[in-house]
Every structure is written in C-alpha cells, then in structure tokens.
Amino acid sequence: MSRELYGDDWDRHTATTVMATVNVDEPRPKGRWRMIVYSAIGIVMFFVPLTIDGVSTIPLDHLVTWLRELLGPADRWVGLAIIAAGAVAPFVTGRWRESTVKTVFALLGVLGLVAATMVVIGAGPWWVLDERIGPFLLDKLVVPVGLIVPVGGIFLALVIGYGLMEFVGVYLRPAMRPIWKVPGRAAVDAVASFVGSYALGLLLTNRMYRSGRYTAKEAAIIAAGFSTVSATFMVIVARTLGLMDVWLWYFIGTLAVTFAVTAITVRIPPLRTIPDEVYPGQTHHPEQPVDRDRFTVARRAAEQTLAEAPSLGRNVWLNFRDGLMMVMQILPSIMSVGLIALVLATYTPVFEWVGLLFVPLFWALGYADPTLLATAAATSIAEMFIPATLVSGHEDFVARFVIGVVCISALVFFSAVVPAILATDIPVTMGHLVVVWAERVVLTILLATPLAHLVAALT
C-alpha cells in the first residue's frame, strides 16, 4: 500500500514503535493508565455484545445502525459521494499510470461510480437495477462499509495505538516461528490485519521486508496468510448471515480457522517455495530472543508504544482519516467487481463451473445443498462479501456459519486484497495468489464444518 494512504505521521509512528527493539531499562512513560482505559474501551466497542431495543450486537454495530437511521435516505448519497471521490482520485493523482494493475482498477472504479449512480437515481439497465444486484450491493455492502470502516477506525485507534498489541505480541513470539514460520514480531502484523485492516498489515509487512527484518518468504507468508479484512467487515458479514447472536463464537472461530489454515499453507507450495532471501541491497536483521522476564519485556514494549503515541485526538483523527481513505479506495472496486460477480453468479454458470472444484467436498461433508455452497465459495475470489449474499437466507445454520468463515479465511479476493499485495515489493505473483486462494477455501471448509456443528450444539 502507498505511503500517501496513511501519511507520514502514521507511517513513522508504526515503523518506530511497533517493531522497535525493546529497551527494558528506559524510564517508564507518564499516563500508563491510557493503555488500560483506552484499550478497554476499544475492546468493549468491538467484542462485548449489548442489547438495545431488543437487538443484541456489539456497540459499534449499534452506533452505525443509529447513524444510518439518522441519515435516512441520504445514506445512499453518502455512499455515492465516497465512490465518486475514490473513482476520481487515481486520475487526479496520476496513480492510474503506475502499473497495469492500477490502470485496470482505476477503470473498474469508474464502472463502480457509473453503476452506483444508476442505482441511486433509479435509471439504467434492468440487470443493474435488479434488487438482487445493484440495490443490494449499494444498500447491504457499500453504505454499511462506507460508514462502519471510518467510524470503526475511531475505536481501532484505541485498540492498536496504546500498547495492547505490542504487549500481546511479545507473548505470541514463541508460537510464531514453529507454527507459522515467521518471526515473533509478525504477531503484530497478524493482529493489526485481523483487528485493524489488511491495508495496515500490508503497510507494516512491506516496510519490514524492505528494511531487512523479514525475508521474501516471511513477507509472503504474512501478506498471503494474515492480511484479512478487519473486524468491521466481519460485522457486515455476520449481520448478512444472521450470525450476530453468536458474534463472539463467529469472531473467535474465524480467527482460529484463519490462522490454522495459514499454518498449513506455509508448508505447501506456492508459499513454501518462495526464496528465503532479504530485500535486494539490505542486510538481514533477525529478531533477538527474549532473554529476560517476558512480562517485563512485554510491558516495556507496550510502554514504548505508549510513550511515542500521538494524543488521543490526533490518533483518533489519523485512524478515522485512514478508514475514510481506505473506503475511498475499495468501495469503487467493490461496487464494480461485486456487480460483475453478482451478474455472473445470477445470470451465468461461470461460478457454478468454478464451484465444481468444491462440490465433492461439500457433498462428502453431508451438506444438503452442495452446489449452492460450492458456488458461493467460488465467488469469494472476486469479492469477499458475495458468498454471504448468496446464502444469506439459507435455513441451515452450519452452512451459513461455514460460508461466513470462508468469506474471511479465503483471504484472497480481486476487489481489494490482490491489487494491494501486488502493489507492494513482496515477490508474489497473481498465480501464487490464485493457488493460495483455492488451498485456503478447501482447508477452511474442512476446518470450519466441525466448528460450526459445535457452535450449533452449544447455542
């Protein structure tokens, strides 16, 4: 991802605080209460369901629902404005000329703007205005994502900006190398992606690769194994599939399956075959082991981040701005790629053909509608949300839960993650990513199915 997406302040802050070598002898910073208080508020907003007016969901979801009610019919115009800004930006900045991939996605952004305009004004081809396609994409994905990502960014500032992630990352170091074949510092990347966004995770990963702290293989594993969409996107998927009443089960289960799948894919091609070499011209900087009390090291890592953290107001603004920039970048392609994929899925057998790869697997696992589920799983390569739309009304809880996990764990999709990874210096190709996608879908289905049955039995 580009430096301009996050700005020099955030780039410098993450580069110096998240990955710095911990000095346990430095003086302790003032205001240590901020790590506990701010982190607790962020955790509550994302992970503690509350019941309001008979609806049980996380506070962030309640907040965005209230905001949509406040906007009323204007919410479509807000979504259209964000898409318009995102579609115009590549041509104003000239980024559309930088590579073939950026040119293609700039043109797709224009298509997304045209399609969104048709839906908002109610004029256009019937297949765009079909309630299952254009209006569905705008009302059920574009508008909610356009609101929840910037608003969620405000509270993500509390989770990722005051030392909580660094504290947890030190404790995860002993697991990272033996399980995922990456340094312990990659735990921060993984959490940044899963709780924050794949864009933030990829920014950190690319910088660490260019600085010699990751090898090419390690950077590829992190990019193609941990760069999930954020928890805010997971809320959209869970709501669409009717899983908010088991939100914590869904979130924790998806996290477990996603990381378990990554642990397997790092041991098979293509990730296994990527050279274990440092960035050209750089010297390798391997991670130093923790040679004293782990709690002290974890505490000091958190305190270093806390000492260098911007003020609460500035941190909130930076994360809100990053979220807004992110939705400007991805909503046009979500609308365009999503439109193409939904049209193909609704009116052509293309994804049914691709889904034939997965039909035997769903059949062998005992699903009642293996063809539909296989088709839904196949669409995940186009856009991570489309599988949820195809099975949103399915009466089988297990099927909905598994497809919900596939949406996140499949990880590779062309509307956002693929161009983001290809824009980095990490040596992975589009062919690598397609193979990784197929591997992840198969493994996710296998691992998520027994988990879904367990959740169904316990709830």
Number of C-alpha atoms within 10 A of each C-alpha: 21 12 10 10 19 21 13 11 13 18 17 11 16 21 15 14 22 23 20 13 12 20 11 16 9 10 11 14 13 10 10 15 11 15 20 14 13 20 23 14 14 20 15 15 22 22 16 15 21 17 11 11 6 7 12 17 23 22 18 23 23 17 16 18 15 12 16 16 12 11 13 10 10 12 21 22 16 16 25 26 17 23 30 21 18 26 27 16 17 20 14 9 9 10 13 18 14 11 10 10 15 18 17 13 24 24 18 20 30 20 20 27 26 19 24 30 20 17 25 16 10 13 12 13 11 11 15 21 19 13 13 15 22 26 21 17 23 25 16 17 23 26 20 23 23 25 23 24 26 22 22 26 24 22 25 30 23 26 25 25 29 29 30 23 24 29 22 18 24 22 17 17 20 14 14 18 15 12 15 24 18 22 21 22 22 28 24 24 28 25 23 25 24 24 22 29 26 27 27 22 26 29 23 24 29 23 19 21 25 21 18 19 24 28 25 24 24 29 29 30 27 26 30 26 27 27 30 31 24 22 21 25 22 24 24 21 27 22 17 21 23 19 22 23 16 17 21 17 17 23 20 11 18 24 19 15 23 26 17 18 22 23 18 15 21 24 14 12 13 17 21 16 11 18 13 14 15 21 20 11 9 13 12 15 13 11 14 10 9 14 7 9 8 13 13 14 21 23 19 23 28 26 28 26 28 25 18 15 18 17 11 15 10 13 23 20 16 20 26 21 18 23 27 21 19 20 24 23 23 22 31 34 28 29 29 25 22 26 25 17 23 27 17 15 19 15 10 12 12 15 22 22 15 15 21 15 16 23 22 14 16 22 15 9 14 11 16 12 14 21 19 19 25 26 24 26 32 28 27 28 26 22 25 29 28 26 28 29 20 23 20 20 12 16 9 12 16 20 24 25 29 25 31 29 28 29 31 27 32 28 27 32 20 21 23 22 25 20 18 20 26 17 17 19 17 23 15 21 11 13 10 16 24 16 14 23 21 19 18 24 26 18 21 25 23 17 18 25 20 14 20 21 15 12 16 13 8 7 8
